[in-house]
Amino acid sequence: MTSTQARHTRRAVLQSVVDAGARCASSDLEMWFRGDDEPDADWQTRRTAAQRVCIGCPVRAACEELALRSGDGEADVDELVRAGLTGPELAAVRVDQAVRLAVAVDRDRDTEGRLLEDLSVELQTQAGRSPDTDQRRHEQHLRLRALSASIRRIRTARRARTGWGTTGLRAGIADDMTQDDDARGPERDETDQYNRVVPLRRPVRSASAA
């Protein structure tokens, strides 16, 4: 893949290309990152060795494009190597190509991804509300369940397209997750992640109200 091709390729494809052909895949990932309090001389030696590996990598262009879109590297911090470039070098390229990268990142956020993000935001917003009547609380519970179900369906579909759940091990994990979810019943849902537990059962009417 050339640099021009990488620039016109969606993120998911770039990641697949890198995962399949990166020369660093079988190496110690620490080789590409500076250690805490590592002396300059030691890091420079390791950095040069890492760059040599990257230079001959067949997916270098895809790796560089991923690094740029991810915002890897800082202008004043020399602590990593991606696609043969140091952090400051990546930051400089990102500044030069800021407009193009903004468009590429926006394209990566496909319609489904945007929908998932919107649903997650609404779920968080709904979970933070405190209805003042039983009827409104019940309506909130129903909406939370609907949002959670929609998010789960989208995530399941996305995982399936990328191979999650296609192997026995992954399928087993997915089944276990689903069974655990079902076992909890209707009393809890994804709103737990916002540190708010919302009872999803109808309020029990007292004998005096019956």
Sequence and secondary structure as in RCSB ss.txt:
>XXXX:A:sequence
MTSTQARHTRRAVLQSVVDAGARCASSDLEMWFRGDDEPDADWQTRRTAAQRVCIGCPVRAACEELALRSGDGEA
DVDELVRAGLTGPELAAVRVDQAVRLAVAVDRDRDTEGRLLEDLSVELQTQAGRSPDTDQRRHEQHLRLRALSAS
IRRIRTARRARTGWGTTGLRAGIADDMTQDDDARGPERDETDQYNRVVPLRRPVRSASAA
>XXXX:A:secstr
  HHHHHTS HHHHHHHHHHH GGGGS GGGGB  TT  HHHHHHHHHHHHHHHHT TTHHHHHHHHHHHT  BT
TB  BEETTEEHHHHHHHHHHTHHHHHHHHHHHS HHHHHHHHHHHHHHHHHT   SSHHHHHHHHHHHHHHHHH
HHHHHHHHHHHTTTTSSHHHHHHHHHHHHHHHHHGGG  GGGGGT     S     TTT 
